[in-house]
Amino acid sequence: MDYTPSRYVRKTLMPDERCVKDARFSWLYVLQAWILWGLCLLFGFAVRHVVSPSLGPQSWYFVAGGAGFGGWLFLLMMLRKWTTEIILTTERLIYKRGFLSVTVEEVDIEQLASDNVDQSIWGRLFDYGQIHVRCIEADDIYLPAITHPYEFRNALEQQKHIYRDTYMKVEHLRRHGMEPGDK
């Protein structure tokens, strides 16, 4: 994995816990941010064109306003992308959002019940989608549109199977009066 978790995530990892898979926003999310900025700028030019005869040179304020508002929306979208981490470890799923005000949703692998991938037609074409993770004794987690959602879901399922296989072996030994280290 070519991903290095943030300092925040690194300090929450247990000593024997390691990152298995990370999820990233689709490149279409960045394209949406650029398009939104462009539409705001275009709106500013359209308003300037309509009011230009009456306001003269001051009509350029509408273009600047459109560019500023679009830039602000672009920055908000990019900050969401830059400050969101979705990480699957050997022990849990971590969904961290925010920079100054941080919201973290964590669920242990043993609490994961099921997961659904939602993909639109565009999501199927460009390989992105949202994942809804149902949890047993915790709140469900709704992940944003990520790239390669089925790869992430498969990694999630693989970790669930590894946990259950390990747990079942230990439970089988304990039921027969043995400890995991006994022969």
C-alpha positions in Angstrom: 0.0 0.0 0.0 1.5 3.4 -1.0 -0.5 5.3 1.6 0.9 6.9 4.7 -1.8 7.7 7.3 -1.9 11.1 8.9 -0.4 11.7 12.3 -3.8 11.6 13.8 -4.5 8.1 12.5 -1.0 6.9 13.3 -1.3 7.9 16.9 -4.6 6.0 17.3 -3.2 2.7 15.9 -2.6 -0.1 18.3 1.0 -1.5 18.4 0.1 -4.7 16.3 -2.4 -2.9 14.1 -1.5 -2.1 10.5 -3.3 -0.3 7.6 -4.7 -2.7 5.0 -6.4 -0.4 2.6 -7.3 3.3 2.2 -10.1 4.8 0.1 -9.7 8.0 -1.9 -12.1 10.4 -3.5 -12.7 10.0 -7.2 -11.0 12.3 -9.7 -14.5 13.3 -10.7 -14.9 15.0 -7.3 -12.1 17.3 -8.2 -13.6 17.9 -11.6 -16.9 18.8 -10.0 -15.1 21.4 -7.9 -13.4 22.9 -10.9 -16.7 22.9 -12.9 -18.5 24.6 -10.0 -15.9 27.3 -9.9 -16.2 27.8 -13.6 -20.0 28.0 -13.5 -19.8 30.7 -10.8 -17.3 32.6 -12.9 -19.5 32.2 -16.0 -22.5 33.5 -14.0 -20.4 36.5 -13.0 -19.6 37.2 -16.6 -23.3 36.8 -17.6 -24.5 39.2 -14.9 -21.7 41.7 -16.0 -22.9 41.4 -19.6 -26.5 42.2 -18.6 -25.7 45.2 -16.3 -22.7 46.5 -18.1 -24.5 49.3 -19.9 -25.9 50.8 -16.7 -22.9 50.3 -14.4 -19.9 50.7 -16.7 -16.6 49.7 -15.3 -18.1 48.7 -11.9 -19.8 45.8 -13.6 -16.5 43.9 -13.3 -17.3 43.5 -9.6 -19.8 40.8 -10.6 -17.1 38.8 -12.4 -14.9 39.2 -9.3 -17.8 38.2 -7.0 -18.5 35.1 -9.1 -14.8 34.1 -9.2 -14.6 34.7 -5.4 -17.7 32.8 -4.6 -16.7 29.9 -6.9 -13.2 29.9 -5.4 -14.7 29.7 -1.9 -16.9 26.7 -2.9 -13.9 25.1 -4.7 -11.8 25.5 -1.6 -14.5 24.0 0.7 -14.8 21.0 -1.6 -11.0 20.5 -1.8 -10.7 20.9 2.0 -13.2 18.1 2.4 -11.1 16.0 0.1 -7.8 16.8 1.8 -9.0 16.3 5.3 -11.0 13.1 4.9 -9.3 9.7 5.6 -11.0 6.4 5.1 -8.7 3.6 6.4 -9.2 -0.1 6.9 -6.8 -1.6 9.4 -6.4 -5.2 10.6 -8.7 -4.3 13.6 -11.1 -1.6 12.5 -12.6 0.8 9.9 -11.6 4.5 10.5 -13.5 7.3 8.8 -11.9 10.7 9.8 -13.2 14.0 8.6 -12.0 17.5 9.4 -8.9 19.4 10.3 -9.5 21.8 13.2 -12.8 20.2 14.2 -12.3 16.5 13.7 -15.1 13.9 13.4 -14.0 10.3 13.6 -16.2 7.3 13.1 -14.5 4.0 14.0 -15.9 0.5 14.1 -14.2 -2.7 15.0 -14.0 -5.4 12.4 -16.1 -7.7 14.7 -19.0 -5.1 14.6 -19.3 -5.0 10.8 -22.4 -6.7 9.6 -22.8 -5.9 5.9 -21.8 -3.4 3.3 -23.5 -2.2 0.2 -22.0 -0.3 -2.8 -24.2 2.3 -4.4 -23.1 3.2 -8.0 -24.9 5.3 -10.5 -24.4 4.8 -14.2 -21.6 7.3 -14.2 -20.2 5.5 -11.2 -20.1 2.2 -13.1 -18.5 3.9 -16.1 -15.8 5.8 -14.1 -15.4 3.2 -11.2 -16.6 5.2 -8.2 -19.4 4.8 -5.7 -20.6 5.2 -2.1 -20.4 2.5 0.5 -23.0 2.0 3.2 -21.5 -0.1 6.1 -24.0 -1.6 8.4 -22.8 -2.2 12.0 -24.0 -4.5 14.7 -23.8 -2.4 17.9 -22.6 0.9 16.4 -24.0 3.5 14.1 -23.9 2.7 10.4 -21.2 4.4 8.4 -21.9 6.1 5.1 -18.7 6.6 3.1 -18.6 9.2 0.4 -18.1 8.5 -3.3 -14.7 6.8 -3.5 -12.7 5.4 -6.4 -12.6 1.6 -6.8 -15.4 0.9 -4.2 -15.5 -2.8 -4.9 -11.8 -3.2 -4.1 -12.4 -1.4 -0.8 -15.5 -3.6 -0.1 -13.5 -6.7 -0.9 -10.7 -5.7 1.5 -13.4 -5.1 4.1 -14.9 -8.5 3.6 -11.5 -10.1 3.6 -10.7 -8.6 7.0 -14.1 -9.8 8.3 -13.3 -13.3 7.2 -9.8 -13.2 8.7 -11.2 -12.0 12.0 -14.0 -14.6 12.0 -11.7 -17.5 11.1 -9.3 -16.5 13.9 -12.1 -16.0 16.4 -13.7 -19.4 15.5 -10.4 -21.3 15.9 -9.8 -19.7 19.3 -13.4 -20.3 20.4 -13.2 -24.0 19.2 -10.0 -24.5 21.3 -11.6 -22.9 24.4 -14.7 -25.0 24.1 -12.5 -28.1 24.2 -10.6 -26.9 27.3 -7.5 -25.8 25.5 -5.9 -22.4 25.1 -4.7 -21.1 21.7 -1.0 -21.7 22.6 -1.6 -25.3 23.8 -0.9 -28.3 21.5 
